[in-house]
Amino acid sequence: MIKELTKSVLRNPIRLGIMIYLLTREKALFKEIQNVLELTPGNLDSHLKILEKEGLIKLKKVIADRPRTLIVLTDKGIKETKRYLKLLEDLIKLQ
């Protein structure tokens, strides 16, 4: 169980925070996540690229009053986040 936790990209608290935030919304703007998690744009961008590479999110450019980046949770992202949280919960119950 611990081995599974340590191999996941969600082992990083920032990436886990991003995914938990998205889990409650399914999508969010870059600036929204940046503000909620109090991250620099570069820090958030680097974590989003890792999550996108793993297929957990999709990054989309949208035009509103100006170009913005929309982060969308994928089905794989939903499943992986719920699985990871369940592993954490099971580990805590063992204590």
C-alpha positions in Angstrom: 0.0 0.0 0.0 2.7 2.5 0.9 4.6 1.6 -2.2 1.6 2.5 -4.3 1.3 5.8 -2.5 4.9 6.7 -3.1 4.9 5.9 -6.8 1.9 8.0 -7.7 2.3 11.5 -9.1 -0.2 12.5 -6.4 2.4 11.9 -3.7 3.3 15.6 -4.1 1.0 17.7 -1.9 0.6 20.5 -4.5 -0.5 18.0 -7.2 -2.8 16.3 -4.7 -4.3 19.7 -3.7 -4.9 20.6 -7.4 -6.7 17.3 -8.0 -8.8 17.5 -4.8 -9.8 21.0 -5.8 -10.7 19.9 -9.3 -12.6 16.8 -7.9 -15.1 19.1 -6.4 -15.6 21.2 -9.6 -14.4 19.1 -12.6 -12.8 22.3 -14.1 -11.2 25.5 -13.0 -9.3 28.4 -14.4 -5.5 28.6 -14.0 -5.7 31.8 -12.0 -8.4 30.4 -9.7 -6.2 27.4 -8.7 -3.2 29.6 -8.4 -5.1 31.9 -5.9 -6.6 29.1 -3.9 -3.3 27.2 -3.5 -1.2 30.4 -3.3 1.2 29.3 -5.9 3.4 31.2 -8.4 2.4 30.9 -12.0 5.6 28.9 -12.8 5.1 26.5 -9.9 1.5 25.8 -10.8 2.4 25.4 -14.5 5.1 22.8 -13.8 2.7 20.7 -11.7 -0.1 21.0 -14.3 2.3 19.8 -17.0 3.1 16.6 -14.9 -0.6 16.0 -14.3 -1.4 16.5 -18.0 1.4 14.2 -19.1 -0.1 11.5 -16.9 -3.5 12.0 -18.5 -5.2 13.2 -15.2 -6.1 16.6 -16.6 -6.5 18.5 -19.9 -5.4 22.0 -20.4 -7.5 24.1 -22.7 -7.2 27.7 -23.9 -10.4 29.6 -23.7 -11.2 33.1 -24.8 -13.4 35.2 -22.5 -12.4 38.9 -22.1 -8.9 37.6 -22.8 -7.2 34.2 -23.3 -7.2 32.0 -20.3 -6.2 28.5 -19.4 -8.9 26.1 -18.3 -7.9 23.0 -16.4 -10.3 20.1 -16.9 -10.3 16.9 -14.8 -10.3 13.7 -17.0 -12.1 10.5 -16.1 -8.7 8.9 -15.4 -8.0 11.9 -13.1 -11.2 11.3 -11.2 -10.5 7.6 -10.8 -6.8 8.0 -9.8 -7.6 10.8 -7.3 -10.3 8.8 -5.6 -8.1 5.7 -5.6 -5.2 7.6 -4.0 -7.5 9.2 -1.4 -8.9 5.7 -0.6 -5.3 4.4 -0.1 -4.6 7.2 2.3 -7.8 6.6 4.2 -7.0 2.8 4.5 -3.4 3.6 5.7 -4.8 5.9 8.4 -7.2 3.2 9.5 -4.3 0.9 10.1 -2.8 3.2 12.7 
